[in-house]
Amino acid sequence: MGGEVPKQFLLVKGKPLLMYTIEAFYSYNPHIKVILVLPSSQQDYWADLCKVHHFSLAHTVVDGGETRFHSVKNGLAYVTTSGLVGVHDGVRPFVSQQVIASCYALAAQKKAVIPVVNVIETVRHLLPDGTSETVDREEYKLVQTPQVFEADLLKRAYEQPFVSSFTDDASVVEALGFPVYLTEGNRENIKITTPFDLRMAEAIIK
């Protein structure tokens, strides 16, 4: 994002993005257990934000790791029961209730589910000789979160050594040899990464 404030703490309509995200999951299930993984250097700042904004939804704060893989692994150490666990990006505040429910319902049957949306742009594949070629976009999907799994399966997957190809939880589970199933995401479920995304977020909330 280019600023001093981490993007998950940026204010949209007077409230930090991360609070919208947590609220989305409590709206889905008021009894859900939220484990928030944050760098230790950001935890005091988050605690102050919670006081200032009177944010009282229960959540457990866990230290982040060197990579996304290590952060998720740290969070999984606090999952102490069997059942389902969803991993969600803190800067995706606009996941719909329908998508959350669909991910959890299908994961109860299939054990590993991720939300996806169609690719609407033309896609080109870069070739080793520096040229490129158009590929069939119907063969590709854009991946979102929450990615929902049987808790024991995800824990077992995260016992594997880290490799750079682990870009999300689905890739970690697939490396274990387990299939991952798809469900439809929602287009508004954007990941707030750039200043343009932040303007989009403000428009969505309005």
Sequence and secondary structure as in RCSB ss.txt:
>XXXX:A:sequence
MGGEVPKQFLLVKGKPLLMYTIEAFYSYNPHIKVILVLPSSQQDYWADLCKVHHFSLAHTVVDGGETRFHSVKNG
LAYVTTSGLVGVHDGVRPFVSQQVIASCYALAAQKKAVIPVVNVIETVRHLLPDGTSETVDREEYKLVQTPQVFE
ADLLKRAYEQPFVSSFTDDASVVEALGFPVYLTEGNRENIKITTPFDLRMAEAIIK
>XXXX:A:secstr
  SSS GGG EETTEEHHHHHHHHHHHH TT   EEEE GGGHHHHHHHHHHTT     EEEE  SSHHHHHHHH
HTT  SSSEEEE  TT TT  HHHHHHHHHHHHHHSEEEEEEE  S EEEE TTS EEEE GGG EEE S EEEE
HHHHHHHTTS   TT  SHHHHHHHTT   EEEE  TT     SHHHHHHHHHHH 
